[in-house]
């Protein structure tokens, strides 16, 4: 009975917890949506204000064009000279205003003058007699309309105004503005969109593009091109819209975009007929509601979470206090730096006259406050005509044209006539009640002296570095030679083994020859074998001699194409025996490098022989060798090559052999390292190749081929007098 009661109490508690949790979820979600709605309303007002400001700055252009006398003369009596004159005026005005195009139309809607008349491939439509903005201007109103030209890739917004002459309508002035230009001026980070009265998207924010699943080109450019705009019939499909009513009877609309719910708030502008909307994600509200429901469902868990929350809140407050303290310390340090900085500060008005200076300026120029106040800023410079950009910038202040200047070096003149170098900067003071500019003057006399001394020290150091580099190169060459000889000493045991085998065989063959005095044929066969062993010993000693050889310098010039073709001709028999498909490609007919022909051919023989040995065990029909000779060099980060592209020639020798492991690639060029069986080689071939290439001033490397095998790369410096050769 007690168990049954406990079960009933547990079920009732569970049901009560579920009901309370659900109510908590509903209330928390509704409260979160109210907050999101209020925040979205504020964002919507900001978006409309920014859009209004961006459009209003262009509204004066059609009226300005309608008041121009040259434009009126052109519409009254047209001739080619007037067309060019007005087109130039439109061109200059268009550049200053930042609009897409300025157009003058006659009463038939035909284009009379066009601002973009110089650009190739850019033409205006010849007739606009049916355009709404043209018809509005003919009715005496200021026309405005959004449309997409057939030849344009971006939607455009048109503003128009009627042109009167002696109270008679003679034409229409039109300003064309790309919608993308409006988009660039709306520096808003949240998700918003603007659509016309037909539901077509004009532009959206990047975050909305990502959420809507539009094409990648739109995501890349943060806007929708003309072709994509035509495909978008409406802003969003109706089946993805959910209407809800909150607990305060406020109706909201929730859109589902790519599985994510967004709260939509939009309004239609009365004059433009554009729909401006802002989307706010409600994921946070959903998460808070779920969190509230689970919190109520588990009392113990709620208490633990509350304790944890209070602890985190206390830590957060402590962290905020530390941050505020650090900010105050930083501000105090900044004020101290500003107060103690040796920088001259000057305030000038929009006419360029001095209205304030700090004591450092008076100290720098040696002038009193009464003598400097009200004077033009140019009076502080020596020979201002030498600094044409600065003179042009300062003269533009009186015309409302301002360009910030930072770190411009000029020459200042003191009251006693002496001059000194000055670092000049100017910025507009936006917080001032009237238009004014802040000028910074820094005396850089000491820096100029130090620069001159540093230049002298650098020249001296460069000479010393060059001398030390030459000494180090000589020492490095001696060290390389010593390493070769040391390697020969360490590998003497291997040499004894290599030479002992043919010597033992020769001793046996000579003993056999003594017994076969009466059999000449068998004697000749054994003598041939002895001769082969002698050749093998000569090859071993020859490799050692080549490895220990120290280059005395470049003997002359070698032509690589001829040398490669000569060596390939010697390997034709072996290529045929192994069924190797060999091809040789080169860009230019001749490549000249410094060196001697024998050592160059030795490099080619070792690399080609190594490639043939690597493909010895492969079946025929699947083996090939490719030699490529490239001009101008290249950068190969895998091999550590980084050569100037106009001073190097690169030879690639690629095979389809068995390849190599990472460990084998790491030891590929070490002396006496070989993957062949004992007696097939000393492992000096690639080490000899590396030594010869290094002596010639080049670099050799190896990587795995893309498909199979290895690819050796030899980079050599081209001879400077190649053209003379």
DARA-V157311 format. One line per field, one symbol per residue. ss: DSSP state (~ for helix, > for strand, _ for the rest). A space follows every 10 residues. Layout:
BEGIN
ss: ???
END
This chain:
BEGIN
ss: _~~~~~~~~~ ~~~~~~~~~~ ~~~~~~~~~~ ~~~~~~~~~~ ~~~~~~~~~~ ~~~~~~___~ ~~~~~~__~~ ~~~~~~___~ ~~~~~~~~~~ ~~~~~~~___ >>>>>____> >>>>______ ______>___ _~~~~~~~__ __>>>>>___ _____>>>>> >>>>____>> >>>>>>>>~~ ~~~~~_____ _>>>>_____ >>>>_~~~~~ ~~___~~~~~ ~____~~~~~ ~______~~~ >>>>>_____ >>>>>>>__> >>>>>>>>__ ____>>>>>> >_~~~~~~~~ ~~~~~~~_~~ ~~~~~~~~~~ ~~~~~~~~~~ ~~~~~~~~~~ ~~~~~~~~~~ ___>>>>>>_ __>>>>>_~~ ~~~~~___~~ ~~___>~~~~ >__~~~_~~~ ~~~~~_____ ____>>>>>> >>>_____>> >>>>>>>>__ _____>>>>> >>>_~~~~~~ ~~~~~~~~~~ ~~~~~~~~~~ ~~~~~~~~~~ ~~~~~~~~~~ _~~~~~~~~~ ~~~~~~~~~~ ~~~~~____~ ~~~~~~~~~~ ~~~~~~~~~~ ~~~~~~~~__ _____>>>>~ ~~~~~~~~~~ _~~~~~~~__ >>>>>>____ _>>>>_~~~~ ~~~~~~~~~~ ~~~~______ ___>>>>>>> ____>>____ >>_____>>> >>>>>_____ _~~~~~____ __________ ____~~~~~~ ~~~~~___>> >>>>_____> >>>>>>>>__ _____
END
